[in-house]
Amino acid sequence: MKHVSLTAAVAALMALGSYAEAQTLKMSHVRPQDATIDVELRAFAEAVSEATGGDVTVNIFPSSALGDYTTVQERISVGAIEMATQPAATAADRRMQISSFPYLAGNWDEARAVYGPDGVVREVMAGLYADQDITMLAAYPVYFGGISLNIDPPETVTTTEPKGVKVRVPGIKSFQLTGEALGYIPSPIPFSEAFTAVQTGVVDGVIGSGAEGYYASFRDVTKTYIPANTHFEVWYMIISDESLAELSDEDQAALKEQAAAFETTRWEVAEADQGRNEQRLVDELGATLVALSDEDLAAMAEKTRADVWPEVLEDVGAEWGQSILDEVAAATK
């Protein structure tokens, strides 16, 4: 009888040991449930579970349910939240503004060279995250940014001339200065208050997102969309070093492998996804899609680089920032 009890006890302890090895990771993102990123992250979570034999479960929390992305990054840094796929929070390190420099890339090929695997900015951002005890697992290309207005297009919409139009911008210096360079009146407003600000007429529109973001979060207040390519939006899949270290070597390798596959797949579909979302604004919302010529875009890029880059470089560290811009220029020739 004692022998049976001992065997049962050993079995129970072994079961507990196996259970203790299983890890659940909370993953935050900023878009609503069923948005593109939400669907793709749920597929990623399934792939991770399968690749680790159920050892690792990734639970997805959409709509910033775990907090604003700045707060989430801070909490990941200290291990209070495990993972996120989201924009870089520049409040933690102003140098992270390098990721959203306006007109850093002019087309999708250039974007991939800058932000894709082994890209200049991607590698720099991985280092900046590492300084915060965070591991970057993947870069997630979203879109080239544009401008959403809740009014008809102003007469000077295709130029950089003053428009007398007030727009919400993120509380990031580069976006504020870009708004001014393109002829708008920028008003820094938290994302959580942005929709109401447009709806109530506090501002006439938004700079800082792109067609997918405006469709997901501003669809009821978008009458005009201007694909001005203001910046290249890239989010990063990140995990706290502490959470990563708690996984077995095999599970760490599987997680990283699935993150790389997630990134590869996204680069294959991101450009078409941008075009599809621009068309959705027209077909489903009846918005006006402003046609911009290559000359229009070139003029916007030239003025923004001239007006904005020097000031943002001072903010991130002129010598450090210029060395990266030089590398970007070499990579996009």
C-alpha positions in Angstrom: 0.0 0.0 0.0 2.8 2.3 0.9 4.5 1.5 -2.4 1.3 2.5 -4.3 1.0 5.8 -2.4 4.7 6.6 -3.1 4.2 5.9 -6.8 1.1 8.1 -6.9 2.9 10.9 -5.1 5.8 10.7 -7.6 3.4 10.8 -10.5 1.6 13.8 -9.0 4.9 15.7 -8.5 5.9 14.9 -12.1 2.6 16.2 -13.3 3.0 19.4 -11.3 6.5 19.8 -12.7 5.2 19.5 -16.3 2.4 22.0 -15.5 4.9 24.4 -14.0 6.9 24.4 -17.2 4.0 25.6 -19.3 4.0 29.4 -19.8 1.2 31.9 -20.6 2.3 35.1 -22.2 0.0 38.1 -22.5 0.3 40.0 -25.8 -1.0 43.5 -26.1 -1.8 45.4 -29.3 -3.5 48.7 -30.1 -6.1 47.8 -32.7 -9.7 46.5 -32.1 -10.6 42.9 -32.1 -10.8 41.3 -35.6 -8.6 44.1 -37.1 -5.8 42.8 -39.4 -3.1 42.7 -36.7 -5.5 41.0 -34.3 -6.2 38.2 -36.8 -2.5 37.8 -37.6 -1.5 37.7 -34.0 -4.1 35.0 -33.2 -2.6 32.9 -36.0 0.8 33.5 -34.6 -0.4 32.4 -31.2 -1.7 29.2 -32.6 1.6 28.6 -34.4 3.5 29.1 -31.2 1.3 26.7 -29.3 1.7 24.0 -31.9 5.5 24.6 -32.3 6.0 24.3 -28.5 3.7 21.3 -28.1 1.4 23.4 -25.9 4.2 24.6 -23.6 3.7 28.3 -24.5 0.3 30.0 -24.7 0.1 33.5 -26.1 -3.1 35.3 -25.0 -4.0 38.3 -27.2 -5.3 41.5 -25.7 -6.6 43.9 -28.4 -7.6 47.6 -28.1 -4.9 48.5 -25.6 -6.8 46.5 -23.0 -3.6 46.2 -20.9 -2.9 50.0 -21.1 -1.7 52.7 -23.5 1.3 51.4 -25.6 3.7 53.7 -23.7 2.6 52.2 -20.4 2.7 48.7 -21.9 6.3 49.2 -23.0 7.3 50.4 -19.5 5.6 47.3 -18.0 7.2 44.9 -20.4 10.6 46.5 -19.4 10.0 45.4 -15.8 8.4 42.1 -16.6 4.9 43.0 -15.5 3.5 42.3 -19.0 5.1 39.7 -21.2 4.7 40.8 -24.8 3.3 43.4 -27.3 3.2 44.2 -31.0 2.9 48.0 -31.1 4.6 51.3 -32.0 7.8 52.2 -30.2 7.1 54.4 -27.2 9.5 57.3 -27.5 8.8 58.5 -24.0 11.1 55.7 -22.8 14.0 56.8 -25.0 13.8 59.8 -27.4 16.1 58.1 -29.8 13.3 55.7 -30.7 11.9 58.6 -32.8 14.4 57.4 -35.4 11.8 54.7 -36.3 9.1 57.2 -37.3 11.3 59.9 -39.0 9.2 61.4 -41.7 9.9 60.5 -45.3 12.8 58.2 -44.3 11.7 55.7 -47.0 10.1 56.6 -50.3 8.6 53.3 -51.4 8.2 49.7 -50.3 11.5 48.5 -51.5 13.3 51.2 -49.6 11.1 50.5 -46.5 12.2 46.9 -46.5 15.9 47.9 -46.8 15.5 50.2 -43.8 13.1 48.3 -41.6 13.2 44.7 -42.8 15.6 41.9 -41.7 19.1 43.3 -41.2 17.8 46.8 -42.0 19.5 49.8 -40.5 16.6 51.1 -38.4 15.5 47.6 -37.4 18.9 46.8 -35.9 19.1 50.2 -34.1 15.7 49.7 -32.6 16.6 46.2 -31.4 19.5 47.8 -29.6 17.4 50.5 -28.0 14.9 47.9 -26.8 17.7 45.8 -25.4 18.7 48.8 -23.3 15.3 48.6 -21.7 15.6 44.8 -20.9 13.3 44.0 -23.9 14.0 41.7 -26.8 12.6 42.5 -30.2 11.3 39.4 -31.9 10.0 40.9 -35.1 9.3 44.1 -37.0 5.7 44.4 -38.4 5.4 46.8 -41.4 2.0 48.4 -41.3 1.7 51.1 -44.0 2.9 54.4 -45.3 1.1 57.1 -43.3 -1.4 59.6 -44.6 -3.8 62.3 -43.5 -7.5 61.8 -42.6 -9.8 64.8 -42.6 -13.4 65.1 -41.5 -13.9 67.9 -44.0 -13.7 68.3 -47.8 -10.2 68.6 -49.3 -8.8 72.1 -48.8 -7.8 73.9 -52.0 -4.1 73.5 -51.1 -4.4 69.8 -50.3 -1.8 68.7 -52.8 0.8 71.3 -51.8 2.7 72.3 -48.6 1.0 75.7 -48.5 -0.9 76.8 -45.3 -4.4 75.2 -45.1 -5.9 76.7 -42.0 -6.8 73.1 -41.0 -6.2 71.9 -37.5 -5.2 68.2 -37.1 -4.5 65.9 -34.2 -1.0 64.6 -34.0 0.7 62.2 -31.6 2.7 63.7 -28.8 5.9 63.1 -30.7 8.0 65.9 -32.0 8.5 64.6 -35.5 4.7 64.3 -36.2 4.1 67.8 -34.8 6.8 69.3 -37.0 5.6 67.3 -40.1 2.1 68.7 -39.7 3.5 72.2 -39.7 5.8 71.5 -42.7 2.8 70.2 -44.7 0.8 73.3 -43.9 -1.5 72.1 -41.1 -2.0 73.3 -37.6 -0.9 70.4 -35.3 -2.6 69.8 -32.0 -1.0 67.0 -29.8 -3.9 64.9 -28.4 -3.7 61.5 -26.8 -4.9 58.7 -29.0 -7.7 57.8 -26.5 -9.2 61.3 -27.0 -8.5 61.7 -30.7 -11.8 60.4 -32.1 -13.9 62.6 -29.9 -11.7 65.6 -30.8 -12.4 65.1 -34.5 -16.1 64.2 -33.9 -16.7 67.4 -31.9 -14.8 69.6 -34.2 -11.9 70.4 -31.8 -9.7 69.4 -34.8 -10.5 68.8 -38.4 -8.6 65.6 -38.9 -5.6 63.4 -37.9 -2.0 62.9 -38.9 0.0 60.0 -37.5 -1.8 56.9 -38.9 -2.6 55.4 -42.3 -5.5 54.0 -44.2 -5.8 50.9 -42.0 -5.6 52.8 -38.8 -8.2 55.4 -40.0 -10.5 52.7 -41.1 -10.1 50.8 -37.8 -10.4 53.7 -35.5 -11.7 56.8 -37.4 -14.0 55.4 -40.0 -17.0 57.6 -38.9 -15.0 60.8 -39.1 -13.0 60.3 -42.3 -14.4 62.3 -45.3 -11.1 62.8 -47.0 -7.9 60.6 -47.2 -4.6 62.0 -48.4 -2.0 59.3 -49.0 0.9 61.7 -48.3 3.4 59.0 -47.3 4.2 61.1 -44.2 6.1 58.3 -42.5 6.5 54.5 -42.7 4.6 52.9 -39.8 6.3 49.9 -38.4 5.4 48.2 -35.1 7.6 45.8 -33.2 6.9 42.5 -31.6 8.6 42.7 -28.2 9.0 40.4 -25.1 10.4 41.2 -21.7 13.9 39.6 -21.2 12.6 38.2 -18.0 9.7 36.4 -19.6 11.9 35.1 -22.4 14.4 33.7 -20.0 11.7 31.7 -18.2 11.1 29.7 -21.3 13.2 26.6 -22.1 15.9 26.9 -24.7 13.7 24.8 -27.1 10.6 27.0 -26.5 12.7 30.2 -26.9 13.9 28.9 -30.3 10.4 28.0 -31.4 9.0 31.4 -30.3 11.7 33.2 -32.3 11.2 31.0 -35.3 7.5 31.7 -35.4 8.1 35.4 -34.9 10.4 35.4 -37.9 7.8 33.6 -40.0 5.2 36.1 -38.8 7.4 39.0 -40.0 8.2 37.3 -43.3 4.5 36.8 -44.1 3.7 40.4 -43.2 6.2 41.8 -45.6 4.7 39.7 -48.4 1.2 41.2 -47.9 1.7 44.6 -46.4 1.7 46.7 -49.6 -1.4 45.1 -51.0 -3.0 45.5 -47.6 -2.4 49.2 -47.7 -4.0 49.5 -51.1 -7.0 47.5 -50.0 -7.6 49.7 -47.0 -7.3 52.9 -49.0 -10.0 51.5 -51.3 -12.2 50.5 -48.3 -12.3 54.2 -47.2 -13.7 55.0 -50.6 -16.0 52.1 -51.3 -17.4 51.6 -47.8 -17.3 55.1 -46.3 -17.6 57.3 -49.4 -14.4 59.2 -48.6 -12.6 61.2 -51.1 -9.1 59.7 -51.9 -6.9 62.6 -53.0 -4.6 61.8 -55.9 -1.1 62.9 -55.4 1.5 62.9 -58.2 5.1 61.9 -57.8 6.0 65.6 -58.0 3.5 66.4 -55.2 5.0 63.7 -52.9 8.6 64.7 -53.8 7.8 68.3 -52.8 6.2 67.2 -49.5 9.2 65.0 -48.8 11.7 67.7 -49.6 10.1 70.4 -47.4 9.6 68.0 -44.5 13.1 66.7 -44.6 14.5 70.3 -44.7 12.2 71.6 -41.9 11.8 68.6 -39.7 15.0 66.5 -39.8 17.4 69.1 -38.3 15.1 69.7 -35.3 14.4 66.1 -34.6 18.1 65.3 -34.9 18.8 67.7 -32.1 16.1 65.8 -30.0 17.6 62.4 -30.6 21.3 63.4 -30.6 22.6 65.1 -33.8 25.7 63.0 -34.3 24.0 59.7 -33.4 21.0 60.4 -35.6 23.0 61.7 -38.6 25.1 58.5 -38.6 21.9 56.4 -38.9 20.5 58.7 -41.6 23.8 58.3 -43.6 23.4 54.5 -43.3 19.8 54.8 -44.5 20.8 56.9 -47.5 23.4 54.3 -48.4 20.9 51.4 -48.1 18.3 53.1 -50.2 20.5 54.3 -53.1 
